[in-house]
Amino acid sequence: MLYPQLDTPCVLIDEAILEANIRGFQAHCDEHGLRVRPHIKTHKLPWVAHKQLDAGASGITCQKVGEAEVFAAAGFDDILISYNIIGAAKLARLLALAGQVRSLAVVADSEAVLQGLSATFADSGRTLDVLVECDTGAGRCGVQSPQQAAQLAELVARLPGLRLRGLMTYPAAYSEAVVQQWFSRAAALCEQQGLALEVFSSGGTPSMWHAHEAPIVNEYRIGTYVYQDRSQVAAGACQQADCALTVMTTVVSVPVPGRVIVDAGSKALTSDLLGQDGYGQVVGYPQARVTGLSEEHGVLDFSGCSQAPVVGERLQIIPNHACPVSNLFDEVHFCRDGVLSRTETVQARGKVC
Ligand SMILES: Cc1ncc(COP(=O)(O)O)c(C=O)c1O
């Protein structure tokens, strides 16, 4: 039986694959003069982020103030929060955070967000670094044109308590040429106003190996690469052998030949499809399909396989999307060379604020 000392469902991460993923992308960025600022949303674990910094990362990215608080308490002192911070409660926590770390930056894409940040930091004796978030095509947050980016940059430079650092985008996959053109235009407009931009921050795992193809970008925020997952295999960012994280599960029923029920449902694998057929890839059974999930049951179709597992057998499933899986477990387990090596509490899970 696989890892009999672990109860299922649980998360198992291969340390050697994890380390190879970290080293591989860091080497790529070192070769191209790009700083790596890993997004901790994928692992939510200070222990993994330490490995990323040891490999050469310049700092970390968090999405939530609550995540940044966990990492600041764990000693991380260079943090970018890549999210608009709004409301008195979060702004007060942001100010407290600024007193704990060497370097804190946030993003903003509207005057309303900037006014809140400025009112909080203006008379605090501290200055907050700000990157203007740009929507270069992904259709989420961000100003909509280089002209708007330059206007907002000018406002950052003018507002008390804030320091303009640069531009940030979370781009559509494989849009390096668009990012290059967009950022260059915005930078030129800023320069005409006498505004200097130091940081041009982009990111994303799907097109990670093309990160250098937007040469204006000097910082890359990357999350999923550390574990990889089924959707990244489909996107061409990695091979299945690069997937470090699996959900280990036990077969609880085989009610009819070919239908295998496991104890990993949506509470373990998440319901994310991300364009995939089924909810994950069963390791060792390329023809098996994860056809349905309820909270505590995963329904697997083994009808296309020459062999099917029996009740009590354990399987490993590569999830479609590794990041939300981390958020579902109190702890994750690590192995090396087939031996259980450590268990870590997922310290920054559930930090929705
Ligand atoms: C703002 C931001 N930057 C970077 C990332 C990292 O993306 P990926 O996991 O594709 O590397 C994310 C992911 O959601 C993000 O939202």
The ligand as an SDF file (V2000), in Angstrom:
LIG
                    3D

 16 16  0  0  0  0  0  0  0  0999 V2000
   -1.7260   38.5970   -9.7770 C   0  0  0  0  0  0  0  0  0  0  0  0
   -1.1660   37.2510  -10.0270 C   0  0  0  0  0  0  0  0  0  0  0  0
    0.1360   37.1230  -10.2860 N   0  0  0  0  0  0  0  0  0  0  0  0
    0.6980   35.9080  -10.4870 C   0  0  0  0  0  0  0  0  0  0  0  0
   -0.0690   34.7590  -10.4580 C   0  0  0  0  0  0  0  0  0  0  0  0
    0.5940   33.4340  -10.6840 C   0  0  0  0  0  0  0  0  0  0  0  0
    0.0130   32.7460  -11.7300 O   0  0  0  0  0  0  0  0  0  0  0  0
    0.4030   31.2360  -12.0490 P   0  0  0  0  0  0  0  0  0  0  0  0
   -0.1410   30.4030  -10.9550 O   0  0  0  0  0  0  0  0  0  0  0  0
   -0.2010   30.9590  -13.3690 O   0  0  0  0  0  0  0  0  0  0  0  0
    1.9010   31.1720  -12.0840 O   0  0  0  0  0  0  0  0  0  0  0  0
   -1.4360   34.8550  -10.2090 C   0  0  0  0  0  0  0  0  0  0  0  0
   -2.3030   33.6800  -10.1940 C   0  0  0  0  0  0  0  0  0  0  0  0
   -3.4840   33.7010  -10.0010 O   0  0  0  0  0  0  0  0  0  0  0  0
   -2.0010   36.1350   -9.9860 C   0  0  0  0  0  0  0  0  0  0  0  0
   -3.3150   36.2950   -9.7330 O   0  0  0  0  0  0  0  0  0  0  0  0
  1  2  1  0
  2  3  1  0
  2 15  2  0
  3  4  2  0
  4  5  1  0
  5  6  1  0
  5 12  2  0
  6  7  1  0
  7  8  1  0
  8  9  2  0
  8 10  1  0
  8 11  1  0
 12 13  1  0
 12 15  1  0
 13 14  2  0
 15 16  1  0
M  END
$$$$
